[in-house]
């Protein structure tokens, strides 16, 4: 399932505290089947000052979301599953709901 989603895909969060929000995928962990979505599942993280000029403190970072809780968002803003087909000798991804081919 993770193999069909890629970095920079626009997704919609289906479950959890950020359900209904949309964002781009920042990072994917294929082994644990988790994705990091821009602006969703924000966590507080303490950061140490690396030098005397920099300040440490508390910053907000994105937390991971299980891949089953996000769905690809096509261009007309409908959530869709992703399929794979062969077109002109190349393997391409497409949105099953709308049939549009996904670039990248």
N, CA, C and O atoms as CSV, one atom per row, in Angstrom:
chain,resi,resn,atom,element,x,y,z
A,1,UNK,N,N,0.821,-1.200,0.000
A,1,UNK,CA,C,0.000,0.000,0.000
A,1,UNK,C,C,0.864,1.262,0.000
A,1,UNK,O,O,0.547,2.237,-0.680
A,2,UNK,N,N,1.953,1.235,0.765
A,2,UNK,CA,C,2.827,2.403,0.826
A,2,UNK,C,C,3.511,2.616,-0.511
A,2,UNK,O,O,3.814,3.753,-0.873
A,3,UNK,N,N,3.758,1.557,-1.243
A,3,UNK,CA,C,4.492,1.658,-2.497
A,3,UNK,C,C,3.740,2.508,-3.525
A,3,UNK,O,O,4.362,3.073,-4.424
A,4,UNK,N,N,2.425,2.605,-3.406
A,4,UNK,CA,C,1.654,3.380,-4.370
A,4,UNK,C,C,1.698,4.875,-4.069
A,4,UNK,O,O,1.584,5.684,-4.989
A,5,UNK,N,N,1.861,5.262,-2.802
A,5,UNK,CA,C,1.995,6.670,-2.442
A,5,UNK,C,C,3.450,7.084,-2.583
A,5,UNK,O,O,4.359,6.296,-2.320
A,6,UNK,N,N,3.661,8.323,-2.999
A,6,UNK,CA,C,5.017,8.841,-3.151
A,6,UNK,C,C,5.138,10.199,-2.477
A,6,UNK,O,O,4.141,10.840,-2.144
A,7,UNK,N,N,6.377,10.618,-2.286
A,7,UNK,CA,C,6.661,11.919,-1.704
A,7,UNK,C,C,6.055,13.009,-2.593
A,7,UNK,O,O,6.066,12.886,-3.818
A,8,UNK,N,N,5.533,14.058,-1.991
A,8,UNK,CA,C,4.887,15.208,-2.632
A,8,UNK,C,C,3.499,14.907,-3.180
A,8,UNK,O,O,2.923,15.762,-3.853
A,9,UNK,N,N,2.934,13.723,-2.920
A,9,UNK,CA,C,1.541,13.468,-3.286
A,9,UNK,C,C,0.632,14.250,-2.345
A,9,UNK,O,O,0.914,14.356,-1.151
A,10,UNK,N,N,-0.458,14.796,-2.878
A,10,UNK,CA,C,-1.441,15.494,-2.061
A,10,UNK,C,C,-2.401,14.456,-1.502
A,10,UNK,O,O,-3.016,13.704,-2.258
A,11,UNK,N,N,-2.532,14.411,-0.168
A,11,UNK,CA,C,-3.385,13.414,0.479
A,11,UNK,C,C,-4.358,14.085,1.438
A,11,UNK,O,O,-4.165,15.226,1.859
A,12,UNK,N,N,-5.410,13.342,1.770
A,12,UNK,CA,C,-6.398,13.781,2.746
A,12,UNK,C,C,-6.319,12.831,3.931
A,12,UNK,O,O,-6.261,11.615,3.748
A,13,UNK,N,N,-6.315,13.378,5.152
A,13,UNK,CA,C,-6.268,12.564,6.357
A,13,UNK,C,C,-7.691,12.106,6.664
A,13,UNK,O,O,-8.602,12.929,6.753
A,14,UNK,N,N,-7.886,10.804,6.824
A,14,UNK,CA,C,-9.218,10.245,7.027
A,14,UNK,C,C,-9.561,10.032,8.494
A,14,UNK,O,O,-10.720,10.180,8.879
A,15,UNK,N,N,-8.585,9.690,9.314
A,15,UNK,CA,C,-8.839,9.370,10.721
A,15,UNK,C,C,-7.893,10.146,11.619
A,15,UNK,O,O,-6.864,10.648,11.164
A,16,UNK,N,N,-8.240,10.244,12.884
A,16,UNK,CA,C,-7.368,10.876,13.873
A,16,UNK,C,C,-7.779,12.307,14.168
A,16,UNK,O,O,-8.829,12.775,13.726
A,17,UNK,N,N,-6.939,12.985,14.916
A,17,UNK,CA,C,-7.270,14.342,15.355
A,17,UNK,C,C,-7.270,15.350,14.217
A,17,UNK,O,O,-7.887,16.408,14.335
A,18,UNK,N,N,-6.589,15.043,13.114
A,18,UNK,CA,C,-6.536,15.943,11.963
A,18,UNK,C,C,-7.397,15.448,10.804
A,18,UNK,O,O,-7.118,15.778,9.652
A,19,UNK,N,N,-8.419,14.677,11.080
A,19,UNK,CA,C,-9.226,14.120,9.987
A,19,UNK,C,C,-9.888,15.237,9.184
A,19,UNK,O,O,-10.404,16.204,9.746
A,20,UNK,N,N,-9.865,15.086,7.871
A,20,UNK,CA,C,-10.426,16.089,6.985
A,20,UNK,C,C,-9.417,17.075,6.441
A,20,UNK,O,O,-9.702,17.774,5.469
A,21,UNK,N,N,-8.236,17.148,7.048
A,21,UNK,CA,C,-7.213,18.083,6.584
A,21,UNK,C,C,-6.449,17.489,5.408
A,21,UNK,O,O,-6.369,16.270,5.256
A,22,UNK,N,N,-5.893,18.362,4.585
A,22,UNK,CA,C,-5.126,17.915,3.435
A,22,UNK,C,C,-3.701,18.459,3.529
A,22,UNK,O,O,-3.454,19.477,4.176
A,23,UNK,N,N,-2.781,17.773,2.880
A,23,UNK,CA,C,-1.402,18.218,2.863
A,23,UNK,C,C,-0.558,17.318,1.973
A,23,UNK,O,O,-1.019,16.278,1.504
A,24,UNK,N,N,0.671,17.729,1.749
A,24,UNK,CA,C,1.589,16.960,0.915
A,24,UNK,C,C,2.408,16.015,1.793
A,24,UNK,O,O,2.695,16.318,2.951
A,25,UNK,N,N,2.773,14.881,1.232
A,25,UNK,CA,C,3.602,13.920,1.945
A,25,UNK,C,C,5.043,14.427,1.961
A,25,UNK,O,O,5.618,14.725,0.914
A,26,UNK,N,N,5.617,14.521,3.160
A,26,UNK,CA,C,6.978,14.999,3.341
A,26,UNK,C,C,7.968,13.838,3.318
A,26,UNK,O,O,9.047,13.935,2.735
A,27,UNK,N,N,7.581,12.739,3.964
A,27,UNK,CA,C,8.497,11.621,4.155
A,27,UNK,C,C,7.683,10.341,4.260
A,27,UNK,O,O,6.543,10.366,4.724
A,28,UNK,N,N,8.264,9.214,3.830
A,28,UNK,CA,C,7.599,7.914,3.897
A,28,UNK,C,C,8.532,6.898,4.533
A,28,UNK,O,O,9.708,6.821,4.179
A,29,UNK,N,N,8.005,6.109,5.482
A,29,UNK,CA,C,8.744,4.990,6.060
A,29,UNK,C,C,8.081,3.709,5.555
A,29,UNK,O,O,7.001,3.346,6.019
A,30,UNK,N,N,8.722,3.027,4.608
A,30,UNK,CA,C,8.139,1.846,3.984
A,30,UNK,C,C,8.080,0.655,4.932
A,30,UNK,O,O,7.158,-0.156,4.835
A,31,UNK,N,N,9.032,0.529,5.837
A,31,UNK,CA,C,9.060,-0.606,6.747
A,31,UNK,C,C,7.925,-0.551,7.764
A,31,UNK,O,O,7.270,-1.561,8.020
A,32,UNK,N,N,7.694,0.616,8.340
A,32,UNK,CA,C,6.653,0.763,9.365
A,32,UNK,C,C,5.315,1.200,8.787
A,32,UNK,O,O,4.339,1.337,9.525
A,33,UNK,N,N,5.257,1.419,7.477
A,33,UNK,CA,C,4.048,1.853,6.767
A,33,UNK,C,C,3.472,3.141,7.358
A,33,UNK,O,O,2.289,3.214,7.688
A,34,UNK,N,N,4.335,4.154,7.484
A,34,UNK,CA,C,3.902,5.431,8.028
A,34,UNK,C,C,4.327,6.561,7.098
A,34,UNK,O,O,5.339,6.467,6.404
A,35,UNK,N,N,3.532,7.637,7.097
A,35,UNK,CA,C,3.831,8.812,6.283
A,35,UNK,C,C,3.776,10.055,7.163
A,35,UNK,O,O,3.063,10.090,8.166
A,36,UNK,N,N,4.537,11.073,6.773
A,36,UNK,CA,C,4.513,12.372,7.432
A,36,UNK,C,C,3.845,13.337,6.477
A,36,UNK,O,O,4.307,13.518,5.351
A,37,UNK,N,N,2.753,13.964,6.918
A,37,UNK,CA,C,1.979,14.881,6.084
A,37,UNK,C,C,2.204,16.300,6.589
A,37,UNK,O,O,2.151,16.570,7.788
A,38,UNK,N,N,2.455,17.194,5.646
A,38,UNK,CA,C,2.753,18.595,5.938
A,38,UNK,C,C,1.609,19.243,6.728
A,38,UNK,O,O,0.473,19.299,6.258
A,39,UNK,N,N,1.926,19.731,7.931
A,39,UNK,CA,C,0.958,20.460,8.742
A,39,UNK,C,C,-0.038,19.605,9.502
A,39,UNK,O,O,-0.971,20.146,10.095
A,40,UNK,N,N,0.126,18.289,9.508
A,40,UNK,CA,C,-0.800,17.394,10.199
A,40,UNK,C,C,-0.074,16.624,11.295
A,40,UNK,O,O,1.118,16.335,11.192
A,41,UNK,N,N,-0.831,16.295,12.360
A,41,UNK,CA,C,-0.315,15.521,13.496
A,41,UNK,C,C,0.913,16.205,14.098
A,41,UNK,O,O,1.960,15.581,14.271
A,42,UNK,N,N,0.772,17.493,14.415
A,42,UNK,CA,C,1.893,18.283,14.931
A,42,UNK,C,C,2.234,17.878,16.371
A,42,UNK,O,O,1.350,17.673,17.203
A,43,UNK,N,N,3.539,17.769,16.640
A,43,UNK,CA,C,4.067,17.403,17.951
A,43,UNK,C,C,5.028,18.493,18.411
A,43,UNK,O,O,5.617,19.198,17.592
A,44,UNK,N,N,5.182,18.627,19.726
A,44,UNK,CA,C,6.159,19.555,20.296
A,44,UNK,C,C,7.479,18.813,20.471
A,44,UNK,O,O,7.503,17.673,20.935
A,45,UNK,N,N,8.575,19.468,20.098
A,45,UNK,CA,C,9.891,18.861,20.234
A,45,UNK,C,C,10.845,19.890,20.819
A,45,UNK,O,O,10.878,21.042,20.386
A,46,UNK,N,N,11.622,19.460,21.807
A,46,UNK,CA,C,12.605,20.370,22.380
A,46,UNK,C,C,13.889,20.279,21.576
A,46,UNK,O,O,14.345,19.193,21.218
A,47,UNK,N,N,14.471,21.459,21.297
A,47,UNK,CA,C,15.679,21.531,20.480
A,47,UNK,C,C,16.764,22.213,21.294
A,47,UNK,O,O,16.543,23.246,21.926
A,48,UNK,N,N,17.938,21.608,21.260
A,48,UNK,CA,C,19.074,22.156,21.962
A,48,UNK,C,C,19.775,23.202,21.117
A,48,UNK,O,O,19.770,23.113,19.889
A,49,UNK,N,N,20.371,24.181,21.753
A,49,UNK,CA,C,21.166,25.176,21.041
A,49,UNK,C,C,22.453,24.518,20.562
A,49,UNK,O,O,23.190,23.949,21.367
A,50,UNK,N,N,22.734,24.588,19.262
A,50,UNK,CA,C,23.921,23.926,18.722
A,50,UNK,C,C,25.172,24.785,18.867
A,50,UNK,O,O,26.284,24.262,18.928
A,51,UNK,N,N,24.994,26.078,18.920
A,51,UNK,CA,C,26.128,26.977,19.145
A,51,UNK,C,C,25.652,28.113,20.033
A,51,UNK,O,O,24.474,28.175,20.387
A,52,UNK,N,N,26.544,28.998,20.389
A,52,UNK,CA,C,26.151,30.102,21.273
A,52,UNK,C,C,25.247,31.102,20.561
A,52,UNK,O,O,24.464,31.799,21.206
A,53,UNK,N,N,25.348,31.175,19.245
A,53,UNK,CA,C,24.537,32.131,18.501
A,53,UNK,C,C,23.103,31.637,18.304
A,53,UNK,O,O,22.176,32.439,18.197
A,54,UNK,N,N,22.924,30.320,18.258
A,54,UNK,CA,C,21.584,29.773,18.041
A,54,UNK,C,C,20.854,29.605,19.363
A,54,UNK,O,O,21.465,29.415,20.415
A,55,UNK,N,N,19.527,29.681,19.281
A,55,UNK,CA,C,18.711,29.486,20.472
A,55,UNK,C,C,18.078,28.104,20.443
A,55,UNK,O,O,17.710,27.595,19.385
A,56,UNK,N,N,17.960,27.517,21.603
A,56,UNK,CA,C,17.223,26.280,21.743
A,56,UNK,C,C,15.778,26.624,22.084
A,56,UNK,O,O,15.442,27.801,22.211
A,57,UNK,N,N,14.936,25.640,22.231
A,57,UNK,CA,C,13.563,25.902,22.606
A,57,UNK,C,C,12.642,24.781,22.161
A,57,UNK,O,O,13.085,23.676,21.847
A,58,UNK,N,N,11.368,25.085,22.140
A,58,UNK,CA,C,10.353,24.113,21.769
A,58,UNK,C,C,9.821,24.472,20.386
A,58,UNK,O,O,9.385,25.600,20.153
A,59,UNK,N,N,9.860,23.500,19.468
A,59,UNK,CA,C,9.355,23.735,18.111
A,59,UNK,C,C,8.273,22.710,17.788
A,59,UNK,O,O,8.176,21.669,18.437
A,60,UNK,N,N,7.468,23.016,16.786
A,60,UNK,CA,C,6.439,22.093,16.304
A,60,UNK,C,C,6.990,21.314,15.117
A,60,UNK,O,O,7.546,21.905,14.191
A,61,UNK,N,N,6.840,19.988,15.138
A,61,UNK,CA,C,7.243,19.134,14.027
A,61,UNK,C,C,6.091,18.184,13.701
A,61,UNK,O,O,5.244,17.895,14.545
A,62,UNK,N,N,6.081,17.707,12.456
A,62,UNK,CA,C,5.049,16.777,12.043
A,62,UNK,C,C,5.327,15.396,12.613
A,62,UNK,O,O,6.471,14.943,12.651
A,63,UNK,N,N,4.267,14.736,13.054
A,63,UNK,CA,C,4.367,13.352,13.501
A,63,UNK,C,C,3.906,12.436,12.385
A,63,UNK,O,O,3.337,12.890,11.392
A,64,UNK,N,N,4.152,11.149,12.548
A,64,UNK,CA,C,3.799,10.206,11.492
A,64,UNK,C,C,2.337,9.779,11.616
A,64,UNK,O,O,1.750,9.820,12.697
A,65,UNK,N,N,1.769,9.372,10.490
A,65,UNK,CA,C,0.400,8.875,10.406
A,65,UNK,C,C,0.470,7.542,9.672
A,65,UNK,O,O,1.226,7.404,8.711
A,66,UNK,N,N,-0.306,6.565,10.114
A,66,UNK,CA,C,-0.309,5.283,9.419
A,66,UNK,C,C,-0.891,5.476,8.025
A,66,UNK,O,O,-1.813,6.270,7.833
A,67,UNK,N,N,-0.354,4.752,7.060
A,67,UNK,CA,C,-0.713,4.934,5.652
A,67,UNK,C,C,-2.193,4.617,5.396
A,67,UNK,O,O,-2.777,5.147,4.451
A,68,UNK,N,N,-2.798,3.772,6.215
A,68,UNK,CA,C,-4.207,3.433,6.011
A,68,UNK,C,C,-5.138,4.583,6.383
A,68,UNK,O,O,-6.323,4.553,6.049
A,69,UNK,N,N,-4.615,5.591,7.069
A,69,UNK,CA,C,-5.433,6.727,7.497
A,69,UNK,C,C,-5.335,7.927,6.567
A,69,UNK,O,O,-5.874,8.988,6.881
A,70,UNK,N,N,-4.656,7.785,5.426
A,70,UNK,CA,C,-4.592,8.847,4.427
A,70,UNK,C,C,-5.032,8.301,3.075
A,70,UNK,O,O,-4.923,7.104,2.811
A,71,UNK,N,N,-5.532,9.194,2.219
A,71,UNK,CA,C,-5.963,8.789,0.888
A,71,UNK,C,C,-5.553,9.853,-0.116
A,71,UNK,O,O,-5.619,11.049,0.168
A,72,UNK,N,N,-5.129,9.407,-1.293
A,72,UNK,CA,C,-4.684,10.314,-2.356
A,72,UNK,C,C,-5.822,11.238,-2.763
A,72,UNK,O,O,-6.973,10.811,-2.851
A,73,UNK,N,N,-5.500,12.504,-3.012
A,73,UNK,CA,C,-6.483,13.496,-3.434
A,73,UNK,C,C,-6.219,13.847,-4.888
A,73,UNK,O,O,-5.139,14.328,-5.229
A,74,UNK,N,N,-7.215,13.604,-5.755
A,74,UNK,CA,C,-7.032,13.909,-7.174
A,74,UNK,C,C,-7.239,15.404,-7.418
A,74,UNK,O,O,-7.564,16.146,-6.491
A,75,UNK,N,N,-7.052,15.845,-8.655
A,75,UNK,CA,C,-7.082,17.273,-8.977
A,75,UNK,C,C,-8.426,17.930,-8.694
A,75,UNK,O,O,-8.475,19.118,-8.376
A,76,UNK,N,N,-9.525,17.171,-8.806
A,76,UNK,CA,C,-10.830,17.775,-8.527
A,76,UNK,C,C,-11.256,17.534,-7.084
A,76,UNK,O,O,-12.448,17.533,-6.778
A,77,UNK,N,N,-10.275,17.329,-6.189
A,77,UNK,CA,C,-10.462,17.219,-4.735
A,77,UNK,C,C,-11.339,16.058,-4.303
A,77,UNK,O,O,-12.073,16.173,-3.321
A,78,UNK,N,N,-11.275,14.943,-5.017
A,78,UNK,CA,C,-11.979,13.749,-4.562
A,78,UNK,C,C,-10.956,12.728,-4.092
A,78,UNK,O,O,-10.006,12.431,-4.816
A,79,UNK,N,N,-11.134,12.182,-2.882
A,79,UNK,CA,C,-10.216,11.150,-2.413
A,79,UNK,C,C,-10.367,9.896,-3.249
A,79,UNK,O,O,-11.479,9.515,-3.616
A,80,UNK,N,N,-9.255,9.259,-3.549
A,80,UNK,CA,C,-9.285,8.112,-4.442
A,80,UNK,C,C,-8.194,7.125,-4.087
A,80,UNK,O,O,-7.135,7.502,-3.584
A,81,UNK,N,N,-8.465,5.851,-4.356
A,81,UNK,CA,C,-7.426,4.846,-4.240
A,81,UNK,C,C,-6.534,4.954,-5.474
A,81,UNK,O,O,-6.912,5.554,-6.480
A,82,UNK,N,N,-5.345,4.364,-5.379
A,82,UNK,CA,C,-4.393,4.439,-6.482
A,82,UNK,C,C,-4.225,3.052,-7.079
A,82,UNK,O,O,-4.072,2.068,-6.357
A,83,UNK,N,N,-4.254,2.984,-8.404
A,83,UNK,CA,C,-4.010,1.751,-9.121
A,83,UNK,C,C,-2.789,1.905,-10.006
A,83,UNK,O,O,-2.287,3.009,-10.216
A,84,UNK,N,N,-2.325,0.785,-10.516
A,84,UNK,CA,C,-1.162,0.792,-11.398
A,84,UNK,C,C,-1.544,0.078,-12.683
A,84,UNK,O,O,-2.141,-0.998,-12.652
A,85,UNK,N,N,-1.192,0.689,-13.828
A,85,UNK,CA,C,-1.443,0.051,-15.123
A,85,UNK,C,C,-0.278,0.345,-16.053
A,85,UNK,O,O,0.552,1.212,-15.779
A,86,UNK,N,N,-0.229,-0.383,-17.149
A,86,UNK,CA,C,0.846,-0.198,-18.115
A,86,UNK,C,C,0.297,0.567,-19.304
A,86,UNK,O,O,-0.667,0.145,-19.943
A,87,UNK,N,N,0.937,1.718,-19.594
A,87,UNK,CA,C,0.548,2.566,-20.719
A,87,UNK,C,C,1.774,2.806,-21.581
A,87,UNK,O,O,2.783,3.312,-21.089
A,88,UNK,N,N,1.706,2.456,-22.843
A,88,UNK,CA,C,2.809,2.659,-23.790
A,88,UNK,C,C,4.108,2.020,-23.285
A,88,UNK,O,O,5.188,2.589,-23.440
A,89,UNK,N,N,3.992,0.848,-22.689
A,89,UNK,CA,C,5.158,0.126,-22.214
A,89,UNK,C,C,5.738,0.621,-20.903
A,89,UNK,O,O,6.785,0.130,-20.481
A,90,UNK,N,N,5.087,1.587,-20.237
A,90,UNK,CA,C,5.556,2.114,-18.967
A,90,UNK,C,C,4.504,1.879,-17.896
A,90,UNK,O,O,3.304,1.919,-18.170
A,91,UNK,N,N,4.956,1.638,-16.694
A,91,UNK,CA,C,4.053,1.466,-15.572
A,91,UNK,C,C,3.684,2.851,-15.033
A,91,UNK,O,O,4.572,3.634,-14.696
A,92,UNK,N,N,2.392,3.160,-14.947
A,92,UNK,CA,C,1.941,4.463,-14.448
A,92,UNK,C,C,0.918,4.255,-13.336
A,92,UNK,O,O,0.205,3.252,-13.294
A,93,UNK,N,N,0.870,5.242,-12.435
A,93,UNK,CA,C,-0.146,5.233,-11.377
A,93,UNK,C,C,-1.353,6.017,-11.866
A,93,UNK,O,O,-1.210,6.975,-12.627
A,94,UNK,N,N,-2.554,5.608,-11.426
A,94,UNK,CA,C,-3.754,6.354,-11.785
A,94,UNK,C,C,-4.732,6.342,-10.620
A,94,UNK,O,O,-4.735,5.417,-9.808
A,95,UNK,N,N,-5.565,7.381,-10.546
A,95,UNK,CA,C,-6.593,7.476,-9.527
A,95,UNK,C,C,-7.789,6.637,-9.957
A,95,UNK,O,O,-8.333,6.849,-11.040
A,96,UNK,N,N,-8.202,5.693,-9.128
A,96,UNK,CA,C,-9.267,4.771,-9.502
A,96,UNK,C,C,-10.619,5.472,-9.580
A,96,UNK,O,O,-11.469,5.071,-10.376
A,97,UNK,N,N,-10.836,6.498,-8.783
A,97,UNK,CA,C,-12.123,7.200,-8.776
A,97,UNK,C,C,-12.347,7.995,-10.076
A,97,UNK,O,O,-13.424,7.944,-10.670
A,98,UNK,N,N,-11.313,8.725,-10.500
A,98,UNK,CA,C,-11.452,9.607,-11.652
A,98,UNK,C,C,-10.799,9.051,-12.906
A,98,UNK,O,O,-11.158,9.454,-14.013
A,99,UNK,N,N,-9.852,8.139,-12.761
A,99,UNK,CA,C,-9.146,7.584,-13.916
A,99,UNK,C,C,-7.982,8.417,-14.395
A,99,UNK,O,O,-7.340,8.051,-15.379
A,100,UNK,N,N,-7.681,9.534,-13.732
A,100,UNK,CA,C,-6.576,10.396,-14.175
A,100,UNK,C,C,-5.222,9.759,-13.865
A,100,UNK,O,O,-5.058,9.097,-12.839
A,101,UNK,N,N,-4.268,9.963,-14.749
A,101,UNK,CA,C,-2.917,9.438,-14.566
A,101,UNK,C,C,-2.147,10.383,-13.659
A,101,UNK,O,O,-2.199,11.601,-13.824
A,102,UNK,N,N,-1.430,9.806,-12.696
A,102,UNK,CA,C,-0.674,10.592,-11.713
A,102,UNK,C,C,0.766,10.696,-12.184
A,102,UNK,O,O,1.403,9.681,-12.464
A,103,UNK,N,N,1.278,11.903,-12.273
A,103,UNK,CA,C,2.672,12.122,-12.673
A,103,UNK,C,C,3.584,11.865,-11.496
A,103,UNK,O,O,3.198,12.050,-10.341
A,104,UNK,N,N,4.802,11.435,-11.796
A,104,UNK,CA,C,5.792,11.253,-10.761
A,104,UNK,C,C,5.891,9.855,-10.340
A,104,UNK,O,O,6.691,9.529,-9.463
